[in-house]
Amino acid sequence: MNISKEQLDELNAVVTVDIAKEDYSDKVEKILKDYRKNANIPGFRKGHVPMGLVKKQYGKAVLVDEVNKLLQDALNKYLTEEKLDVLGNPLPKEQENFDWDTDSYSFEFELGLAPKFEVTLNGKKAVTHYKIVATEEMIDNQIKTIQKQYGKLVPKDIVEKEDLIAGSFTNEEKGIDNATTISLEKIKGKKNLDKFIGAKVGDVITLKTKGLFSDNHDLISALKIEHDEAHDLDIEVVFTISEINNQELADLDQELFDKLFGPGVIKTTTELKDKIKEDAERQFEQQSEQQLLNDITENILENTKFDLPIEFLQKWIRTTGEQPLTDDEAKDEYEKSEKGLRYQLIEGKIIKDNNLQVTFEELKDFSKDLIKKQMAQFGQNSPEDKELEDIAARILSNQDEVKRMSEQLMSKKMLNFFKENAKLKEKEMSFDEFIKEVYK
């Protein structure tokens, strides 16, 4: 057997595999002899079928199968030994007048080669690292929400601002008849609000659906209608009041603090605010870091330039899917996946050059840390190491879980690498400001 490579350019090559009769003949002969021993052919005793008949019936299929196995093994071994970094898979070249009746064969494969490049981690501008802080207004709103959640409903005779009103929305033409409870805080516009203020149980209020609620989703819930129907809905509905309540806020006392965080953990309103701020900013940090990872990725893609074997990749996409694609379809698919492929190559180089590979021990420690955090949410704050080891072992026996956690850990490693090496500028802002700036 002989294997040779012709380098067409930096990104394309052709590998030729020449297979001679002596490479496969012994194996083919052995398989055919085994066939002869076990063949059941009418007119012949088992094991006494003439070899000529066995070869005539099975010879070509066995030959093709064995040559193909030999070919794939040889090609894979060659690519590994030569350390060829290929994109996609080798594509067999079409050969006209190929003849299986000869003794020797020659096969050609097109290769798309990964480009050589250097990662440009830093462009002209520094990447923004957002630090999202919880504002006093946000903390106060959260405290008020908690007080409402743990407060109590006090029945009333007359509607005032911020009351909760139970009743039914009806519209005979549209088939609307839905009992619900609405908060006056969600009613939009002074004109609508004034219709409720001063009303009593049994009163009937006529309202226009357009602009009734600040959020369209509240209209969907109140009328029990489909999402698409709620958009631009402009009809008259009748609301009949059945009950009026005021939500009395819970006192910010030790009883409430203990309900929220356990006995004695929080003792003052100041400590409560600090705890809410800490918890909120921990959640914000996850969003901030994900945004940082996204922005650095875009920055690296923009500044790291290299060519790809586009023609080869489009051909590979066209021919290797479940269904063959047209040239235009393959071009389309390539354009959709090109950015992802480029980053995959960049990420692979960063990992290799900086030894960021995930080891099994790191993965096990990472899984144990995740388990501890989950157990802490259910009040189990001091699990024994053996228990953690047993749970981690069960999780790591599932290949899907191993893949998922490996990706999480690698993402964490990449983020830490970027924090240490990329040019960053910190920018502090509220969550609302972050949403406005990032999502425009």
C-alpha positions as CSV (number, residue, x, y, z in Angstrom):
1,M,0.0,0.0,0.0
2,N,1.2,3.5,-0.8
3,I,-0.2,6.9,0.4
4,S,0.9,10.2,-1.0
5,K,-0.3,13.8,-0.6
6,E,-0.4,16.6,-3.2
7,Q,-0.6,20.0,-1.7
8,L,-2.8,22.2,-4.0
9,D,-2.5,25.3,-1.8
10,E,-2.3,26.2,1.9
11,L,-5.9,25.1,2.5
12,N,-6.5,22.3,0.0
13,A,-4.8,19.0,-0.7
14,V,-5.4,15.6,-2.4
15,V,-4.4,12.3,-0.8
16,T,-4.0,9.3,-3.0
17,V,-4.2,5.8,-1.6
18,D,-2.9,3.0,-3.8
19,I,-3.9,-0.6,-2.7
20,A,-2.3,-3.6,-4.2
21,K,-3.6,-7.2,-4.4
22,E,-1.2,-8.4,-1.6
23,D,-2.8,-5.8,0.8
24,Y,-6.2,-7.5,0.8
25,S,-6.0,-10.9,-0.8
26,D,-5.2,-13.0,2.3
27,K,-8.1,-11.4,4.2
28,V,-10.6,-11.9,1.3
29,E,-9.5,-15.5,0.9
30,K,-9.9,-16.2,4.6
31,I,-13.4,-14.8,4.7
32,L,-14.5,-16.7,1.6
33,K,-13.2,-19.9,3.2
34,D,-15.3,-19.2,6.2
35,Y,-18.3,-18.6,3.9
36,R,-17.6,-22.0,2.2
37,K,-17.7,-23.8,5.6
38,N,-21.1,-22.3,6.5
39,A,-22.8,-21.8,3.2
40,N,-26.2,-23.5,2.6
41,I,-26.5,-23.8,-1.2
42,P,-29.1,-26.3,-2.6
43,G,-27.5,-29.4,-4.1
44,F,-24.4,-29.3,-1.9
45,R,-23.6,-30.6,1.5
46,K,-22.6,-28.0,4.1
47,G,-18.9,-27.3,3.9
48,H,-18.5,-29.0,0.4
49,V,-19.6,-26.1,-1.8
50,P,-17.0,-25.5,-4.6
51,M,-14.8,-22.5,-3.9
52,G,-15.5,-21.3,-7.5
53,L,-19.2,-21.0,-6.8
54,V,-18.6,-19.2,-3.4
55,K,-16.3,-16.7,-5.2
56,K,-18.8,-16.2,-7.9
57,Q,-21.7,-15.6,-5.4
58,Y,-19.8,-13.6,-2.7
59,G,-16.4,-12.7,-4.0
60,K,-17.1,-9.2,-5.3
61,A,-19.1,-8.1,-2.2
62,V,-16.4,-9.4,0.1
63,L,-13.6,-7.8,-1.9
64,V,-15.4,-4.3,-2.0
65,D,-16.1,-4.5,1.7
66,E,-12.5,-5.5,2.7
67,V,-10.9,-2.9,0.4
68,N,-13.1,-0.2,1.8
69,K,-12.3,-1.2,5.4
70,L,-8.6,-1.2,4.5
71,L,-8.9,2.2,2.8
72,Q,-10.6,3.9,5.7
73,D,-8.2,2.5,8.3
74,A,-5.2,3.5,6.2
75,L,-6.5,7.0,5.6
76,N,-7.4,7.7,9.2
77,K,-3.9,6.4,10.3
78,Y,-2.2,8.6,7.7
79,L,-4.1,11.7,8.8
80,T,-3.2,11.0,12.5
81,E,0.5,10.2,11.9
82,E,1.0,13.2,9.6
83,K,-0.9,15.4,12.1
84,L,-3.1,16.9,9.3
85,D,-5.6,19.3,10.8
86,V,-8.6,18.7,8.4
87,L,-11.9,20.5,8.3
88,G,-15.0,18.3,7.8
89,N,-14.1,14.9,6.4
90,P,-12.0,13.7,3.4
91,L,-14.2,13.7,0.3
92,P,-13.7,10.9,-2.2
93,K,-13.0,12.2,-5.7
94,E,-15.2,10.8,-8.5
95,Q,-13.3,8.4,-10.7
96,E,-14.6,7.6,-14.1
97,N,-14.4,4.0,-15.4
98,F,-13.4,2.6,-12.0
99,D,-13.0,-1.1,-12.3
100,W,-13.3,-3.6,-9.4
101,D,-12.1,-6.4,-11.6
102,T,-8.5,-5.3,-11.6
103,D,-6.1,-6.4,-8.9
104,S,-4.9,-3.0,-7.7
105,Y,-6.8,0.2,-7.0
106,S,-6.1,3.9,-6.6
107,F,-8.4,6.2,-4.6
108,E,-8.2,10.0,-4.3
109,F,-9.6,12.1,-1.5
110,E,-9.9,15.9,-1.3
111,L,-8.9,17.5,2.0
112,G,-9.8,20.9,3.4
113,L,-7.1,22.0,5.8
114,A,-7.4,24.2,8.8
115,P,-5.7,27.6,8.3
116,K,-2.6,28.7,10.3
117,F,-3.3,32.0,12.2
118,E,-2.6,33.9,15.3
119,V,-5.4,35.0,17.6
120,T,-5.8,38.7,17.9
121,L,-7.2,39.0,21.4
122,N,-7.3,42.8,21.6
123,G,-8.5,45.2,19.0
124,K,-8.2,49.0,19.0
125,K,-11.0,49.4,21.5
126,A,-11.3,47.9,25.0
127,V,-14.3,45.6,25.5
128,T,-16.8,46.8,28.0
129,H,-17.2,44.7,31.2
130,Y,-20.5,45.7,32.7
131,K,-20.9,45.9,36.5
132,I,-24.6,45.8,37.2
133,V,-25.6,47.3,40.5
134,A,-28.9,47.1,42.4
135,T,-30.3,50.6,42.9
136,E,-32.1,51.9,46.0
137,E,-35.3,52.0,44.0
138,M,-35.0,48.4,42.9
139,I,-34.3,47.3,46.4
140,D,-37.2,49.2,47.8
141,N,-39.5,47.8,45.2
142,Q,-38.3,44.3,46.1
143,I,-39.0,44.9,49.7
144,K,-42.5,46.2,48.9
145,T,-43.1,43.1,46.8
146,I,-42.1,40.9,49.8
147,Q,-44.3,42.9,52.1
148,K,-47.3,42.4,49.8
149,Q,-46.5,38.7,49.4
150,Y,-46.5,38.1,53.2
151,G,-49.2,40.7,54.0
152,K,-52.9,40.2,54.3
153,L,-56.0,41.3,52.4
154,V,-58.4,43.7,54.2
155,P,-61.9,43.9,52.8
156,K,-63.2,47.4,51.8
157,D,-66.4,49.1,50.8
158,I,-65.1,51.7,48.4
159,V,-62.3,51.5,45.8
160,E,-59.1,53.5,46.4
161,K,-55.7,53.6,44.7
162,E,-53.6,50.4,44.8
163,D,-56.6,48.3,45.8
164,L,-57.2,44.8,44.5
165,I,-60.6,44.4,42.8
166,A,-62.3,41.1,42.1
167,G,-65.0,40.9,39.4
168,S,-65.9,39.7,35.9
169,F,-65.1,41.1,32.5
170,T,-67.9,40.4,29.9
171,N,-68.5,41.1,26.2
172,E,-71.3,39.1,24.7
173,E,-70.2,39.7,21.0
174,K,-66.7,38.3,21.6
175,G,-67.9,35.6,24.0
176,I,-65.8,37.1,26.9
177,D,-67.0,36.2,30.4
178,N,-64.1,35.9,32.8
179,A,-63.8,36.2,36.6
180,T,-60.5,37.7,37.6
181,T,-58.8,40.0,40.2
182,I,-57.0,43.1,39.0
183,S,-54.6,45.5,40.8
184,L,-55.3,49.2,40.1
185,E,-51.5,49.6,39.9
186,K,-51.7,47.9,36.5
187,I,-54.5,50.1,35.1
188,K,-53.1,52.5,32.5
189,G,-54.2,56.2,32.2
190,K,-56.0,58.6,34.6
191,K,-59.3,58.3,32.7
192,N,-59.5,54.5,33.2
193,L,-58.3,54.8,36.8
194,D,-60.9,57.4,37.7
195,K,-63.7,55.0,36.6
196,F,-62.7,52.7,39.5
197,I,-61.9,55.2,42.2
198,G,-65.0,55.5,44.5
199,A,-66.8,52.5,43.0
200,K,-68.5,49.9,45.3
201,V,-69.3,46.2,45.2
202,G,-72.0,45.5,42.6
203,D,-71.0,48.6,40.5
204,V,-70.7,48.0,36.7
205,I,-67.9,49.8,34.9
206,T,-67.7,50.1,31.1
207,L,-64.2,50.2,29.7
208,K,-62.3,50.2,26.4
209,T,-59.7,47.4,26.0
210,K,-57.3,49.6,24.1
211,G,-54.8,51.1,26.5
212,L,-56.5,49.6,29.5
213,F,-53.4,47.9,31.0
214,S,-49.8,49.0,31.0
215,D,-48.8,45.5,29.8
216,N,-50.7,43.6,27.1
217,H,-50.1,40.3,28.9
218,D,-52.4,41.6,31.8
219,L,-55.2,42.1,29.2
220,I,-54.7,38.5,28.0
221,S,-55.1,37.3,31.6
222,A,-57.9,39.6,32.5
223,L,-60.1,38.7,29.5
224,K,-58.8,35.1,29.0
225,I,-58.2,35.6,25.3
226,E,-55.5,34.4,22.9
227,H,-52.2,36.3,22.7
228,D,-52.6,37.3,19.0
229,E,-56.2,38.5,19.7
230,A,-55.0,40.9,22.4
231,H,-52.9,42.9,20.0
232,D,-54.7,46.0,18.8
233,L,-58.0,44.7,20.5
234,D,-60.3,47.7,20.7
235,I,-63.7,46.8,22.1
236,E,-66.0,47.8,25.0
237,V,-66.0,45.4,28.0
238,V,-68.1,45.5,31.1
239,F,-66.5,44.9,34.5
240,T,-68.8,44.0,37.4
241,I,-67.2,44.5,40.9
242,S,-67.7,41.5,43.3
243,E,-65.1,42.3,45.9
244,I,-62.7,45.1,47.0
245,N,-59.6,44.4,49.1
246,N,-56.6,46.4,50.1
247,Q,-53.4,44.5,50.4
248,E,-52.0,45.4,53.8
249,L,-48.2,45.2,53.9
250,A,-46.4,42.9,56.2
251,D,-44.4,44.6,58.9
252,L,-40.6,44.5,58.5
253,D,-40.0,42.7,61.8
254,Q,-38.1,39.7,63.0
255,E,-40.9,37.3,62.3
256,L,-40.8,38.3,58.6
257,F,-37.0,38.2,58.5
258,D,-37.0,34.7,60.0
259,K,-39.6,33.5,57.5
260,L,-37.5,34.7,54.6
261,F,-34.0,33.6,55.6
262,G,-34.2,31.4,58.7
263,P,-34.0,32.3,62.4
264,G,-31.6,35.1,63.3
265,V,-29.9,35.4,59.9
266,I,-31.3,38.9,59.2
267,K,-32.1,41.2,62.2
268,T,-32.6,44.7,60.7
269,T,-34.1,46.4,57.7
270,T,-30.5,47.5,56.8
271,E,-29.4,43.9,56.8
272,L,-32.4,43.0,54.7
273,K,-31.5,45.6,52.1
274,D,-27.9,44.4,52.0
275,K,-29.0,40.8,51.5
276,I,-31.4,41.8,48.7
277,K,-28.7,43.8,47.1
278,E,-26.1,41.0,47.4
279,D,-28.5,38.4,45.9
280,A,-29.6,40.6,43.1
281,E,-26.1,41.6,42.1
282,R,-25.0,37.9,42.1
283,Q,-27.7,37.2,39.5
284,F,-26.7,40.3,37.6
285,E,-23.1,39.1,37.5
286,Q,-24.2,36.0,35.6
287,Q,-25.8,38.2,32.9
288,S,-22.8,40.6,32.9
289,E,-20.3,37.8,32.4
290,Q,-22.4,36.1,29.7
291,Q,-22.5,39.5,27.9
292,L,-18.7,39.9,28.4
293,L,-18.2,36.5,26.8
294,N,-20.4,37.4,23.9
295,D,-18.7,40.7,23.3
296,I,-15.2,39.3,23.5
297,T,-16.1,36.6,21.1
298,E,-17.4,39.2,18.6
299,N,-14.3,41.3,19.1
300,I,-12.0,38.3,18.5
301,L,-13.9,37.3,15.4
302,E,-13.7,40.8,14.0
303,N,-10.0,41.2,14.6
304,T,-8.7,37.6,13.8
305,K,-8.5,37.2,10.1
306,F,-7.8,34.0,8.2
307,D,-9.0,32.3,5.0
308,L,-11.0,29.0,4.9
309,P,-11.2,26.4,2.1
310,I,-14.7,27.7,1.1
311,E,-15.2,25.7,-2.0
312,F,-14.3,22.4,-0.3
313,L,-16.5,23.2,2.7
314,Q,-19.5,24.0,0.5
315,K,-19.0,20.8,-1.4
316,W,-18.7,18.9,1.9
317,I,-21.9,20.4,3.2
318,R,-23.6,19.6,-0.2
319,T,-22.7,15.9,-0.2
320,T,-22.5,14.7,3.4
321,G,-26.0,15.5,4.8
322,E,-29.0,13.2,5.0
323,Q,-30.2,14.7,1.8
324,P,-28.0,16.1,-1.0
325,L,-28.2,19.8,-1.3
326,T,-28.1,22.0,-4.4
327,D,-25.1,24.4,-4.9
328,D,-27.2,27.3,-3.7
329,E,-28.5,25.5,-0.7
330,A,-25.0,24.4,0.3
331,K,-23.7,28.0,-0.1
332,D,-26.6,29.2,2.1
333,E,-25.8,26.6,4.8
334,Y,-22.1,27.5,4.7
335,E,-22.8,31.2,5.2
336,K,-25.0,30.4,8.2
337,S,-22.3,28.3,9.8
338,E,-19.1,30.1,8.8
339,K,-19.0,32.4,11.9
340,G,-19.5,29.4,14.2
341,L,-16.7,27.5,12.4
342,R,-14.3,30.4,12.6
343,Y,-14.9,30.8,16.4
344,Q,-14.5,27.0,16.8
345,L,-11.1,27.2,15.2
346,I,-10.1,30.3,17.3
347,E,-11.3,28.7,20.5
348,G,-9.5,25.5,19.8
349,K,-6.2,27.4,19.2
350,I,-6.7,29.4,22.5
351,I,-7.3,26.1,24.4
352,K,-4.3,24.4,22.9
353,D,-1.9,27.3,23.2
354,N,-2.8,28.0,26.8
355,N,-3.4,24.5,28.0
356,L,-7.0,25.1,29.0
357,Q,-8.2,21.5,28.4
358,V,-10.8,20.2,30.9
359,T,-9.4,17.3,33.0
360,F,-11.6,14.6,34.6
361,E,-10.6,15.7,38.1
362,E,-11.6,19.3,37.3
363,L,-14.9,18.1,35.9
364,K,-15.5,16.0,39.0
365,D,-14.8,19.0,41.3
366,F,-17.0,21.2,39.2
367,S,-19.9,18.7,39.4
368,K,-19.5,18.4,43.2
369,D,-19.6,22.2,43.5
370,L,-22.8,22.4,41.5
371,I,-24.3,19.6,43.7
372,K,-23.4,21.5,46.9
373,K,-25.1,24.7,45.6
374,Q,-28.2,22.8,44.7
375,M,-28.3,21.0,48.1
376,A,-27.9,24.4,49.8
377,Q,-31.1,25.6,48.2
378,F,-32.9,22.9,50.1
379,G,-31.2,23.6,53.4
380,Q,-28.5,21.0,53.2
381,N,-25.5,23.1,53.8
382,S,-22.9,20.6,55.0
383,P,-23.1,17.4,52.9
384,E,-20.5,14.7,53.5
385,D,-17.8,14.3,50.9
386,K,-18.7,10.7,50.3
387,E,-22.3,11.7,49.5
388,L,-21.0,14.3,47.0
389,E,-18.6,11.7,45.5
390,D,-21.4,9.2,45.0
391,I,-23.8,11.7,43.4
392,A,-21.0,13.1,41.2
393,A,-20.1,9.5,40.1
394,R,-23.8,8.9,39.1
395,I,-23.9,12.2,37.1
396,L,-20.6,11.6,35.4
397,S,-21.7,8.1,34.2
398,N,-24.2,9.9,31.9
399,Q,-22.5,11.0,28.7
400,D,-25.0,13.8,28.0
401,E,-24.4,15.3,31.5
402,V,-20.6,15.0,31.0
403,K,-20.9,16.9,27.7
404,R,-23.1,19.6,29.2
405,M,-20.9,20.2,32.2
406,S,-17.7,20.0,30.2
407,E,-19.1,22.8,28.0
408,Q,-20.0,24.9,31.1
409,L,-16.6,24.4,32.6
410,M,-14.8,25.2,29.4
411,S,-16.9,28.4,29.1
412,K,-15.9,29.3,32.6
413,K,-12.2,28.7,31.8
414,M,-12.4,30.8,28.6
415,L,-14.1,33.6,30.5
416,N,-11.4,33.6,33.2
417,F,-8.7,33.6,30.4
418,F,-10.3,36.6,28.7
419,K,-10.6,38.5,32.0
420,E,-6.9,38.0,32.6
421,N,-5.7,38.7,29.1
422,A,-8.2,40.9,27.2
423,K,-8.3,44.7,27.3
424,L,-11.4,45.5,29.3
425,K,-13.0,48.6,30.7
426,E,-15.5,48.4,33.6
427,K,-18.7,50.3,33.3
428,E,-21.1,50.5,36.3
429,M,-24.9,50.8,35.7
430,S,-28.3,49.8,36.9
431,F,-30.0,46.7,35.4
432,D,-32.5,48.9,33.5
433,E,-29.6,50.9,32.0
434,F,-27.8,47.6,31.1
435,I,-30.9,46.3,29.3
436,K,-31.3,49.6,27.4
437,E,-27.7,49.8,26.3
438,V,-27.1,46.1,25.5
439,Y,-30.4,45.3,23.8
440,K,-31.1,48.8,22.4
